[in-house]
């Protein structure tokens, strides 16, 4: 029996090149070409001696990936996880990482305009890794250069704690009912 509703498949819109998200009160985005998936937070295992922004590792589609808390990376106070909290799983120079964000907002584009240079704010520029700034929906949006996160994960990859061959050494307990 036909309902008269035609199902159409969503097609990739080349004008939508950025995935927007919020960390604290600031709007950010990453290039959609670097995004593998947007996921709900998963179980993670904390690693000793990891950089402060790397809150642990998780198994994602067979690989052990570092989980980078952008609140910690940007020097913001931690907050409780909510149902809006998401992981944006990205490709960081041929390595997968998950970025913890407060909320994903939208998929959008720059409407053909070039990114504007990020303002120089002094120390800490290397921590944020801003590729440029755009405007969307009346807000300034800082576009991250996700390749800058590679240096965060270098030591973990070198020690075999992340990547395709890595194994999680401990699993957290299942949540109790």
Secondary structure by P-SEA (a helix, b strand, c coil): ccccbbbbcccccccccbbbbbcccbbbbcccccccccccccbbbbbccccccccccccccccbbbbbccccccccccccccccbbbbccccccbbbbbbccccccccccccccccccccccccccccccccccccccbbbbbbccccccccaaaaaaacccccccccccccccccc
